[in-house]
Amino acid sequence: MTQIEIVLERMYENSGIITSKEAEQQGINRKTLVRMVNKGLIERKKRGLYILPTTWGDEYYNLIFSSNFAIFSHATALYLLGFSERVPLNYDITVPYGYHASLQQEKNVNLYYVSKEILNLGKIKIISPQGKEIFVYNVERCLCDMIRDKNNQDVEIIKYAFQTYVISKNRNFHKLMDYAKKLKIEEEINKYIEILL
């Protein structure tokens, strides 16, 4: 089996994606990936990430690939978690203050900056709609973030998310209030909950 065949086989097994690190682990020379791109067999999505031309692609995975700090948040995370019916037009991503990297160049990304102390509060790993692991905030953190930034968020998305949360079997009011306290919005979250209960 040639190196090109190995790469293609691995990509077919992996939803049309391969990273340069995965290729290296398979004993593939990086020059092989460059040759494959030049021949149109694969596309370089970004540094270290390659996809098959026929692959729809996983925009969620592709956006935060190689970023240790980027976490899907706000309305995007609510959609991914099933607490919003609206497919996001732009991707909401939270990063730490001082972040300077490729996401700032993306036109369809809304970046939110937070301190490193609260960056990982509510961070969970889920499977994207296309089957790749991505990081998002859990629903409690998303609800808090939506309220913290309510003047810049769609009121209908907030309303639907809270209504869905209140009737959810997996709701955790203790966790929600703990996050609200840490994010200094306890009173506002209490108002929403009181209205809905």
BELJO-V424934 format. One record per backbone hydrogen bond with DSSP energy under -1.0 kcal/mol. NH is the residue of the N-H (numbers start at 1). CO is the residue of the C=O. If there is no record, write none. Layout:
NH	CO
NH	CO
This chain:
6	2
7	3
8	4
9	5
10	6
11	7
12	8
13	9
14	10
16	11
17	14
18	50
20	48
23	19
24	20
25	21
26	22
27	24
28	23
32	29
34	30
35	31
36	32
37	33
38	34
39	35
40	37
41	36
42	36
43	51
45	49
46	49
49	46
50	18
51	43
52	16
55	52
62	58
63	59
64	60
67	64
71	94
72	135
73	92
77	73
78	74
79	75
80	76
81	77
82	79
83	78
91	108
93	110
94	71
95	112
97	114
99	96
104	101
105	102
110	91
112	93
114	95
118	115
121	118
123	120
124	136
126	134
128	132
131	128
134	126
136	124
137	72
138	122
142	138
143	139
144	140
145	141
146	142
147	143
148	144
149	145
150	147
152	149
153	150
158	154
159	155
160	156
161	157
162	158
163	159
164	160
165	161
166	162
167	163
168	165
171	168
176	172
177	173
178	174
179	175
180	176
181	177
182	178
183	179
184	181
185	180
189	185
190	186
191	187
192	188
193	189
194	190
195	191
196	192
197	193
